[in-house]
Amino acid sequence: MQLISLLSHQDYLSAIAFVFSAAMVIFLVLPFHEYAHAFAANKLGDPTARYQGRLSLNPMRHIDWFGAALIMLAGFGWAKPVPVNTRYFKRPKWDMALTALAGPVSNLLMAIVALLLKNIVLTIGVNTETMFALSGDVVGYISNQTESLIVYFFYVFFMFLATINVALAVFNLLPIPPLDGSRLLTAFLPNRLYYTIMQYEQYIMMGLFVLIFMGVLDGPLNFLRSGVLDVLDTIADLPFGY
């Protein structure tokens, strides 16, 4: 559990930053993820989510409190899934795939925004260090310590925010039902196999959560998350010349 780990190492500033970033994920990121699903489905002809009030950024319409608690403790969780009725789609498998893809794409976009804000914080921090180094007085030194803590806090906050977004995107893109990635995979499968997989979706989901809580997927997920985060961080560094 990430929060418990930070507290056990007495890294209280990082723990506070993690709590704030997790709250941001619960009340902004996950609602935006589910809104993206609802928006895509509605545009492709399925009004189900709109009729049920899910075409909204109001977090109260999307929060699953157990999934939210896990986000706060471990940086991993979920919201209420958006209802989709494929009978409204003109191309059920492909439109379902596009609807599913909208959520993880929203997470990757928010991760890039968080990394850009992290770089802005770093730039401000460097300029602040330079300014106080030139001042050379006691007041400047004290202010420098305060400014450094603020810069560090926001740097950690935006890094946690980016990391959680990437973790959600990577996890949801796994080609395992009922995750979003399975909708992409099944778009390429024959109808018979597609409907067979859908029949066993609940059992596959139960097996997936068993694997998650046993930690079997930790290694592959961490590897993928680190790789994607590095790529997005490189993209976010370009405007700053890092």
C-alpha positions as CSV (number, residue, x, y, z in Angstrom):
1,M,0.0,0.0,0.0
2,Q,1.7,3.2,-1.2
3,L,0.3,5.6,1.5
4,I,1.2,3.2,4.3
5,S,4.7,2.7,2.8
6,L,5.3,6.5,2.7
7,L,4.1,6.9,6.3
8,S,6.3,4.0,7.5
9,H,9.3,5.7,5.9
10,Q,8.3,8.9,7.7
11,D,8.1,10.7,4.3
12,Y,5.2,12.8,5.5
13,L,5.4,15.5,2.9
14,S,5.2,12.9,0.1
15,A,2.4,11.2,2.0
16,I,0.4,14.4,2.0
17,A,1.1,15.0,-1.7
18,F,-0.1,11.4,-2.4
19,V,-3.3,12.0,-0.5
20,F,-4.0,15.2,-2.4
21,S,-3.2,13.5,-5.8
22,A,-5.4,10.5,-4.9
23,A,-8.2,12.9,-4.0
24,M,-7.7,14.6,-7.4
25,V,-8.0,11.2,-9.1
26,I,-11.1,10.3,-7.2
27,F,-13.0,13.5,-7.8
28,L,-11.6,14.6,-11.2
29,V,-9.7,11.9,-13.0
30,L,-12.0,9.0,-12.6
31,P,-15.1,11.1,-13.4
32,F,-13.4,12.4,-16.5
33,H,-12.5,8.8,-17.5
34,E,-16.1,7.7,-17.2
35,Y,-17.4,10.9,-18.8
36,A,-15.1,10.1,-21.8
37,H,-16.7,6.7,-22.1
38,A,-20.2,8.2,-21.9
39,F,-19.4,10.9,-24.4
40,A,-18.0,8.5,-26.9
41,A,-20.9,6.1,-26.6
42,N,-23.4,9.0,-26.9
43,K,-21.7,10.3,-30.1
44,L,-21.7,6.8,-31.6
45,G,-25.5,6.5,-31.0
46,D,-25.9,5.0,-27.6
47,P,-27.8,7.4,-25.2
48,T,-27.9,4.9,-22.3
49,A,-25.3,6.7,-20.2
50,R,-26.8,10.1,-20.9
51,Y,-30.3,8.8,-19.9
52,Q,-28.8,7.5,-16.6
53,G,-27.1,10.8,-15.8
54,R,-23.5,9.6,-16.5
55,L,-22.8,12.1,-19.2
56,S,-21.6,14.4,-16.5
57,L,-18.4,15.5,-14.7
58,N,-20.2,15.4,-11.4
59,P,-18.0,13.0,-9.3
60,M,-21.0,11.8,-7.3
61,R,-22.5,10.2,-10.4
62,H,-19.4,8.1,-10.9
63,I,-17.7,7.3,-7.6
64,D,-17.5,3.7,-6.4
65,W,-16.5,4.2,-2.7
66,F,-14.6,0.9,-2.4
67,G,-12.6,1.7,-5.6
68,A,-12.0,5.2,-4.2
69,A,-10.7,3.8,-0.9
70,L,-8.2,1.7,-2.8
71,I,-7.1,4.7,-4.9
72,M,-6.4,6.5,-1.6
73,L,-4.5,3.6,-0.1
74,A,-2.7,2.0,-3.0
75,G,-3.0,4.3,-6.0
76,F,-5.2,1.8,-7.8
77,G,-9.0,1.6,-8.0
78,W,-12.0,2.2,-10.1
79,A,-15.3,4.1,-10.5
80,K,-18.7,2.9,-11.5
81,P,-18.6,1.5,-15.0
82,V,-20.6,3.5,-17.6
83,P,-23.6,1.4,-19.0
84,V,-23.3,0.8,-22.7
85,N,-25.9,-0.8,-24.9
86,T,-24.3,-2.1,-28.1
87,R,-27.7,-2.5,-29.8
88,Y,-27.6,1.2,-30.5
89,F,-24.3,1.1,-32.3
90,K,-24.2,0.8,-36.1
91,R,-21.0,-1.3,-35.9
92,P,-21.3,-2.9,-32.4
93,K,-17.8,-4.3,-32.0
94,W,-15.9,-1.3,-33.5
95,D,-18.0,1.3,-31.8
96,M,-17.7,-0.5,-28.5
97,A,-13.9,-0.6,-29.0
98,L,-13.9,3.2,-29.6
99,T,-16.0,3.8,-26.6
100,A,-13.7,1.7,-24.5
101,L,-10.6,3.4,-25.8
102,A,-11.9,6.9,-24.8
103,G,-11.3,6.2,-21.1
104,P,-7.6,5.2,-21.1
105,V,-6.9,8.0,-23.7
106,S,-8.3,10.5,-21.3
107,N,-6.0,9.2,-18.6
108,L,-2.9,9.5,-20.9
109,L,-3.9,13.1,-21.8
110,M,-4.2,14.0,-18.1
111,A,-0.9,12.3,-17.4
112,I,0.8,14.6,-20.0
113,V,-0.9,17.6,-18.4
114,A,0.4,16.6,-15.0
115,L,3.9,16.1,-16.3
116,L,3.8,19.5,-18.0
117,L,2.7,21.1,-14.7
118,K,5.5,19.2,-13.0
119,N,8.0,20.8,-15.4
120,I,6.6,24.2,-14.8
121,V,7.1,23.7,-11.0
122,L,10.7,22.6,-11.6
123,T,11.3,25.7,-13.8
124,I,9.9,27.9,-11.1
125,G,12.0,26.1,-8.5
126,V,15.2,26.6,-10.4
127,N,14.5,30.3,-10.9
128,T,13.6,30.6,-7.2
129,E,16.9,28.9,-6.1
130,T,18.8,31.3,-8.4
131,M,17.1,34.4,-7.0
132,F,17.7,33.5,-3.4
133,A,21.3,32.5,-4.1
134,L,21.9,35.9,-5.5
135,S,20.2,37.7,-2.5
136,G,22.6,36.1,0.1
137,D,20.7,37.4,3.2
138,V,19.1,35.5,6.1
139,V,15.5,36.4,5.1
140,G,16.3,35.1,1.6
141,Y,17.7,31.9,3.1
142,I,14.6,31.2,5.2
143,S,12.3,32.0,2.3
144,N,14.4,29.7,0.1
145,Q,13.8,26.8,2.5
146,T,10.0,27.4,2.4
147,E,10.0,27.8,-1.3
148,S,11.9,24.6,-1.8
149,L,9.4,22.7,0.3
150,I,6.6,24.1,-1.7
151,V,8.3,23.2,-5.0
152,Y,9.1,19.7,-3.7
153,F,5.4,19.2,-2.6
154,F,4.0,20.2,-6.0
155,Y,6.6,18.2,-7.9
156,V,5.7,15.1,-5.9
157,F,2.0,15.9,-6.2
158,F,2.1,16.1,-10.0
159,M,4.3,13.1,-10.4
160,F,1.9,11.0,-8.3
161,L,-1.0,12.4,-10.4
162,A,0.8,11.4,-13.6
163,T,1.8,8.0,-12.3
164,I,-1.7,7.1,-11.1
165,N,-3.2,8.2,-14.5
166,V,-0.7,6.1,-16.4
167,A,-1.3,3.1,-14.1
168,L,-5.1,3.4,-14.7
169,A,-4.5,3.6,-18.5
170,V,-2.1,0.7,-18.6
171,F,-4.4,-1.5,-16.4
172,N,-7.5,-0.7,-18.4
173,L,-5.8,-1.4,-21.7
174,L,-5.0,-5.0,-20.6
175,P,-6.8,-7.3,-23.1
176,I,-8.7,-9.0,-20.3
177,P,-12.5,-8.8,-19.9
178,P,-14.2,-6.6,-18.7
179,L,-11.3,-4.1,-19.0
180,D,-11.3,-1.6,-21.8
181,G,-8.5,-3.4,-23.6
182,S,-10.6,-6.4,-24.1
183,R,-13.1,-4.4,-26.1
184,L,-10.2,-3.5,-28.5
185,L,-9.2,-7.1,-28.7
186,T,-12.6,-8.5,-29.3
187,A,-13.2,-6.0,-32.2
188,F,-10.8,-8.2,-34.2
189,L,-12.4,-11.5,-33.2
190,P,-15.1,-13.5,-35.0
191,N,-18.6,-12.9,-33.7
192,R,-18.9,-16.4,-32.3
193,L,-15.8,-16.1,-30.2
194,Y,-16.7,-12.6,-29.2
195,Y,-20.0,-13.6,-27.7
196,T,-18.5,-16.7,-26.1
197,I,-16.0,-14.4,-24.2
198,M,-18.8,-12.1,-23.2
199,Q,-20.7,-15.0,-21.6
200,Y,-17.8,-15.7,-19.3
201,E,-16.9,-12.1,-18.6
202,Q,-18.0,-12.2,-14.9
203,Y,-15.9,-15.3,-14.2
204,I,-12.9,-13.8,-16.0
205,M,-13.3,-10.6,-13.9
206,M,-13.3,-12.6,-10.7
207,G,-10.1,-14.4,-11.7
208,L,-8.5,-11.1,-12.7
209,F,-9.1,-9.6,-9.2
210,V,-7.7,-12.7,-7.6
211,L,-4.5,-12.3,-9.6
212,I,-4.3,-8.6,-8.7
213,F,-4.7,-9.1,-4.9
214,M,-2.2,-12.0,-5.1
215,G,0.3,-9.6,-6.7
216,V,0.8,-11.8,-9.8
217,L,0.4,-8.8,-12.1
218,D,2.5,-6.4,-10.2
219,G,5.7,-7.0,-12.2
220,P,4.2,-6.7,-15.7
221,L,2.0,-3.7,-14.7
222,N,5.0,-1.9,-13.1
223,F,7.1,-2.5,-16.2
224,L,4.4,-1.2,-18.6
225,R,3.6,1.7,-16.3
226,S,7.3,2.8,-16.1
227,G,7.8,2.5,-19.8
228,V,4.7,4.5,-20.7
229,L,5.5,7.1,-18.0
230,D,9.0,7.5,-19.4
231,V,7.7,8.1,-22.9
232,L,5.2,10.7,-21.7
233,D,7.7,12.4,-19.5
234,T,10.1,12.7,-22.5
235,I,7.3,14.3,-24.5
236,A,6.5,16.7,-21.6
237,D,10.2,17.6,-21.4
238,L,10.4,18.8,-25.0
239,P,8.9,22.3,-24.5
240,F,11.3,22.9,-21.6
241,G,14.5,21.6,-23.2
242,Y,15.2,19.1,-20.5
